[in-house]
Amino acid sequence: MAASGSTAARRAAPPAAEWRRKLGILLRVVAAIGGGYALAALAATAAALALPMQRADAVLTGMLASFAVYCGAVVWVFAARDALRAWLGILLPAALLAGIAFLAQGWVAP
């Protein structure tokens, strides 16, 4: 029996293309695990510092919201077109949340 066209093309892929595909997957996994965790932690910190409510309520709200942020970050990383867009989708919101946390830190009374 003859092999289908897609199977034959997949087997005949050059080693460089296979290496690039595996590197892209590795970069996405690192972005999902490490970048998602950092993004969730920054979201929790920014919410705890910036929300206008009692400190304990703001911390609890930020921590609960961080689970949704982490889940969304993981989904985003694997839905992005390539690893560069995945990392940009993690780093840009992380920079924004870090700025919010930095600015809110000066507004909160000790």
N, C-alpha and C positions, 0 to 999 in steps of 0.2 A: 504494500500500500504506500502511496505517496504521502509525504508529510504535508500538512497544511502550510500555507504561506507564512502565517504569523509565527508558527512554531519554528519553522526553518530560519526565519529572520531573527528570532530571539536567540537561537543557538549560535548563529553566525555573528552575533554582536561583537565588535572589537573589545579587547580587554579594557581599553581606556574608557569606553562608554559604560561598561559595567562598573568600573571603579568610580566613575562620576555619579552613577545612580546610587551606589551604596554610600558614598560620601554625603549625598543629598539627604538620604534617609537618616544617617547618623546625625547630621546637623539639625534636622527637624526634631529628632528625639531629644537632643540636648536642649534645643529651644523650648520644647514642650515641658521637659522636666525642670531644668534650671531656670529658664526664662519665665515660664509660667509661675514657678514658685516666687521668683523675685517680683513679678508683676502683682501677684496676689498679696504678697507682704507689703508692697508699696501702697496698694489699694487700701488695705486694712489700716496702715499707718496714716495715710492721708485722710481717711474717713474718721479715724479716732481723733485726729487733731482739728479737722475742719468742720465737723458737724456741730451745729448749735444746739447741743443737748447736754445732759449730765455726762460727765466723763465716762462713767461705767456703761451707760447706754450707748454712747458713741463707740466705745471700744467693742462692745458686743455686736453692734450693728456692722462695724467694719470687719470684724472677724467672720461673721456669718456671710457677708457679701463677698469675702475673699474666696470662699468655696466656689461661688458662681463665676468669679473672675478667673480662677484657675481652670475650671472646666471650659470656659469660653476660650481661654488662651490655648489649651490643648486642641480644641476643635479648630481654631483658627490656623494653628501651625500646620495641621495636616490638610486643611482645605486650601491653603495658599498655593499659588501656581508654582513657586519654586522656593528654595530655602532662603534666598535673600529677602523675598517678600515676607516670608514667615518671620524672620528675625526683625525686619523693620516693623512688622505688626506687633511685635513684643516690645522692642526698644523705644519706639516713639511714645506709646502710652505710658511706659515706665518712666520716661523722662518727664512727661507731663505730670504724672502723679508725684514724682520726686520734687518737682517744682512746687506743687500744691502743698505737699507736706513741709517743705522748707519755709514757704511763706506763712503757712498756718502756725508753724512753731513759734513765730514771733508774736502772733495774735493771742495765744493762749496764756492765761494768767497762771503762774506757778501754784 
